[in-house]
Amino acid sequence: MNIDKCVKAGLIVTALAFLPCLSSCGTGNKPVVVTAAPDLEPKDETAAPEIAPMTPDGPLFPDLKTVEETDPIPDYLRVGVEHPIVAVLQERLMELGFMDNDEPTEYYGDVTASAVKHFQRQNGLTEDGVVGQDTLMAILSPDAKYYAVSKGVKGDDIQQIQGRLYELGYLASADQVTGYFGDSTEQAVLKLQQMNGLKEDGKVGRQVMNLLYSDEIKPNMLEYGEKSEVVLACQERLQALGYLTTDPDGTYGDDTTVAVRRFQSRNNLVVDGYLGPSTREVLNSGNAVPNGLSLGDEDENVKRVQQLLAKYGYLSSANATGYYGEITEDAVRSFQRQNGLGVDGMVGVQTMAKLTGDNVRRAPSGSSSSSSGRGSSSGGSSSGRGSSGSSGGGSKGSSGSGGAVVNDSSGVSRLISVARSKIGSPYVWGAKGPNSFDCSGFVYWCLNNSGVSQSYLTSSGWRSPGRYQKVTSFNDLRAGDIVVVSGHVGICSGGGTVIDASSSHGCVVERSLSSWWRSNFICGWRIFG
């Protein structure tokens, strides 16, 4: 029985009639726009729903303006199909948690097919990723269940969930990331629910999925306040790689947290400040990327380096602000010359090792005061933020709203060029590049490959990164801004367009900042002045 015959039987008309009420369900996405045709007679609400008679030449949906009358629904929706009903399908899958939030499209791609497979699996339907009568009716039903998985389920989504459980320390080893929801995964979920005050049922549903990448998640791993030999070993490794600026003591304190976050950021890990299994695995591998601080960086690690430079007389303590400006660069150059190191103005492993060691040569008399004076004469404040630009976007200026933007005229074009170079790259949930991305991974990769040091943030994390100038009006967005909408994030590319890793398209695209972006707009962040 094909879909057109189902329409004639009144089944799809009944299902689509439910769509107006679906806008009040789900997760706050833009309501599905389905409007009744004008001039309908009032009906008794207690009576059974009437279905208008259909004729071969009559409209496909007599009481609904959902699709064009001349554009009948295909018998089956599968990869490659393009039709308005696909946008309705995608939005409903997003509301139910089977697809990441995004602007729905009319194209049925691989990501949509994967979401449909997961829905079919959960609802006992043939798991083929093809939408026929039964699947379409089930998805559009007001009784459709939100995404949930439990013991006995297998799939690529289970593997992604297990990967995050491993990162958080709830799964003990990487070999438990199998794609099959077995006993070990159930125990891991139970433990996560117990530690985070959720109902302990061992299932991954709406609450657990929302929690997995949130800032509120309580991991099961080495964390602040712990003291052990394992912590000591990790500290020693962090120091050897140039991340830890204090002596290892086996106690997980503020310095260790700062070092871990910096290490995670530079090694493409989720930045949460915890020494989980995946972080320790990379930390102890031969592929661990060593620390390197340079012009334009800004974080607590920079501040600790500045405090050490001030301790040995290379920098005024007033300039220990956490921002690596020209004054800090000059101080590092002076330190390197005085201590027999290669002079490049950057704090790499050797410079960090020397700076945190016991045999440090102090600065010649007057070095820090001369640096401070240079900052004032070049228009900088006591914080060391000069007003003049520098190659690589090193200088920063006040945003006027509590944040900071990079005063670099070439920064916007560089960011957009990097973003455009990845158009067509596949969308993969949780991917951070270089060949596949999800929306937040795409923004993270583009910024870091455009000279902006930025930790990995999820789309919800981009609501308050606390570093850049906030844009509160959708109309004020401009090229180079990061645009944040409900459950999604992208890079404004100018002319009313945005570049983003789109789940509905299944790849990185450049498209219009449509009404969907406007209606779901939360804020923007201005990276470049």
Secondary structure, DSSP 8 states (H G I E B T S, - for coil): --HHHHHHTTHHHHHHHTHHHHTTSTTS-------B-SS-----TTS--------TTS-SSTTB-SS-TTS---SSB-TT-B-HHHHHHHHHHHHTTSS-S----SB--HHHHHHHHHHHHHTTS--SS-B-HHHHHHHHSTT-----B-TT-BSHHHHHHHHHHHHTTSSS-GGG-SSB--HHHHHHHHHHHHHTT---SS-B-HHHHHHHTSTT---SSB-TT-BSHHHHHHHHHHHHTT---S---SB--HHHHHHHHHHHHHTT---SS-B-HHHHHHHTSTT-----B-TT-BSHHHHHHHHHHHHTTSS-GGG-SSB--HHHHHHHHHHHHHTT---SS-B-HHHHHHHTSS------TTHHHHHHHHHHHTT--TT---SS--TTS--EEE-SSS-EEE--TTHHHHHHHHHHTTTT-BB-TT-BSSS-B-HHHHHHHHHHTTT-------TTGGG--SSSEEE--GGG--TT-EEEETTEEEEEEETTEEEEEETTTTEEEEEE--HHHHHTEEEEEE-B-
